[in-house]
Amino acid sequence: MDEFFDVWDTGKNPDDYSVHFAQWWERDLTNTVLRDRNHPSVVMWSLGNEITDGTNGHRGAQLAALLRTLDTTRPVTLGGGSTHSADDPSWNYVDIGDVHYNANGKGYAQMHAAHPDKAMTHNETFPATIHQDITFADRHDWAVGTWIWAAWDYLGEAGIGKTAIPPVGTGAAIGDQSVMPGWSISRELHHTWGGFGYPYPYFQGNCGDFDLIGQRKPQSHWRAAVTGRSPVELLVERPTPPGTEQVALWWGYFDELASWTWDDVERGHPMTVHVYTPGDRVRLLLDGEEFPGGAPTAPERAMATFTVPYAPGELTAVAERDGEEIGRTTLRTVGAPAALRLVPDVRTLTTGRDDLAHVLVEVVDSHGRVVPDATHKVTFEVDGAGELAGVGNGNPHNVDSFQRPARYTWHGKALAILRPAKRPGRLTLTARTSGLSPATLTLPVRRR
C-alpha cells in the first residue's frame, strides 16, 4: 500500500507538512504516483494516515480525483479513515474502507454493513490481537487482510510496545482485554505499565515483529503459527518480579525468548512456556519425559501455555493435528560464552556506494550455539576497501551511538553495517570483546 501523506491541511505537530500542504500536495502526489505506478508491488493507494479533514470531505475528494487521472488500475483508500464512523465523508471517494485497531471486527463489521459494496482493510493492528484479527479477515471475504503496526521496530513513540507487567491477577481481571483490549481499563493499564512517552532511556517504539536489527520478536513466532507458516514455535517468558505477571496489551507483547538457558533463574523456578501452533494438541517434554502439567490441547488463539519448573536440559514441544504429529521443536540449554561469530547477508560487495553488508555479530558457546541473553561490549575494526557505516542492536533502551565502532550485544547479538569504498579491493571486519575469541570477516569488493 503506497501512502502519500501523514497530514493534510490540519497538522499533528507545529512544523509538520501541513504548513506546506496547500502549496505542495498536487505536485507531491503527482510525482509519487509517476514514480511508483509501474511497481508491481503496489496494490493500492492511500491518500493519507489518520487524517483530520476539516473540509467535510472536499479535500479528500480533490486528492482522489487527481489520483484517478494518473492511475486507474488500483483502488484507493484512506488510512484509518473509516475508523471515525460509518458515515465519514471519506466513504464517498474511497474504493476500500480502512480501520485501525478495531480488534476482532469490533466496529469493523458494522461499517461494512453500512457500505456492503466496498471491501475493507485493517491497516493497523495490535501485536496482542494477531489471532483475532487474522481469523476475522479469513472468515470474511470482504475483509482484504490485516496489517501490523509495526513490521519493524523504529525510533520514536518510545515504549509503545513495552511489555505490561502489572500485579498478579490483573490480566485475569480484565479478561480478554489483555489480548483484545477495550478503551477504559486497558488504557489505564497501558499508560501505567507501558505506552507512549515511556521514560528515558527508552527511545524505540519496540512494537515490531522484527527488532531494530531485523531479528524476530516473540509476536513474529505467534503470527507464523496463526497463519500456518509454521507448525510449532516454542518460547519462554522472562520471569517477572514477585507479585507481578506479564500481560499482552495493545502494542505490547510478552517478553519471551526461544531459549531454555536462564542462568539467573534458580532450579525449580516456575517458568511460563508458550507453544504456538495451528494444531489441535500439544505435548511438552523435558529431557525426553513428557511433562504432566499445562494445557493438553492448543486452545483458542493458536497458543498452549504450560508452567514448567526450570532445570537445564532439553525442552521439546510436539504439535499434533487429528492425532498426527505436524511438527516439533527443541530448546537446549547452551554453555558459557566462548567466542564471537560474524554472519554477513552478502558474500561480495561492489564499489557502488549504495551497496551495503549487514553483518550479524553473535555470541556463541564452545559448540557454536548462540548464547541467548549474552551481553558483551563488542568493538569493531575495519581495514581495506570500505568503512563501518553503522552499528546497532535490538535493545529498546540502549542509547549508545549508532556510529561509534562499538556496541553491546542484546539477546546475544549485535549488527555492524559495512559500506564499500569507491575502489575495488578487500574489506575486512574484526570484532573483539573481552574474554572471548575474536571473529574476522573479509569480503571482496569488485568494480561496479
Disulfide bonds with the S-S distance in Angstrom:
none
